[in-house]
C-alpha cells in the first residue's frame, strides 16, 4: 500500500517557467516559456524525493521582443526546428534542494535547484493544490547555447549565466 504514488499535474494558469539573463552587463532581460506541461508523483505530503518532471515548448519563448524571441528560437540558441522541447526530470528532492537532469537541445546535464515548498491548500472549487518556488543558475554554454557577441565598447551582449525563476502550482489528481 505504501508504494502507491499520488499524481499531481501542473496548473498552467498558476505557474510560470521564467528566466533572467544579463544583457550588455547593465540590464536584465526576463523571459518565460508560455507552453509547458509537467507532473509530480509523490508518496508523502512533503514531496520528499517526489518525481518531478516538466517539458516546455521552445516556440513558446516570450521576452516581450519578437525579434529577440525569433533569435532565441533560431539555431544560434535553442534551435527549435531540431529541438522543439526542453525537459527536466528530477533525481532527488530533500525539501530544499532538487537535483535533476535538464535537457536543452541535445545536451542533458545535472543541475541543482533551490526550492521553497509553499505548502498545500484547497482552492474555492475543492481542488487540492501544492505550490513551489524554484530557482537556480545554469551556464547556457553548458547546453550548447553558445551564441555570443561583443559591443564596440567591449561588453558582452548576453551573459553566460542564466537565472531560472520557476513558480509551479500542482493540482492533486
C-alpha positions, 0 to 999 in steps of 0.5 A: 500500500505504501508504494502507491504514488499520488499524481499531481499535474501542473496548473498552467494558469498558476505557474510560470517557467521564467528566466533572467539573463544579463544583457550588455552587463547593465540590464536584465532581460526576463523571459518565460516559456508560455507552453509547458506541461509537467507532473509530480508523483509523490508518496508523502505530503512533503514531496520528499524525493517526489518525481518531478518532471516538466517539458516546455515548448521552445516556440513558446519563448516570450521576452516581450521582443519578437525579434529577440524571441525569433533569435532565441528560437533560431539555431544560434540558441535553442534551435527549435526546428531540431529541438522543439522541447526542453525537459527536466526530470528530477533525481532527488528532492530533500525539501530544499534542494532538487537535483535533476537532469535538464535537457536543452537541445541535445545536451542533458546535464545535472543541475541543482535547484533551490526550492521553497515548498509553499505548502498545500491548500484547497482552492474555492472549487475543492481542488487540492493544490501544492505550490513551489518556488524554484530557482537556480543558475545554469551556464547556457554554454553548458547546453550548447547555447553558445551564441555570443557577441561583443559591443564596440565598447567591449561588453558582452551582449548576453551573459553566460549565466542564466537565472531560472525563476520557476513558480509551479502550482500542482493540482492533486489528481 
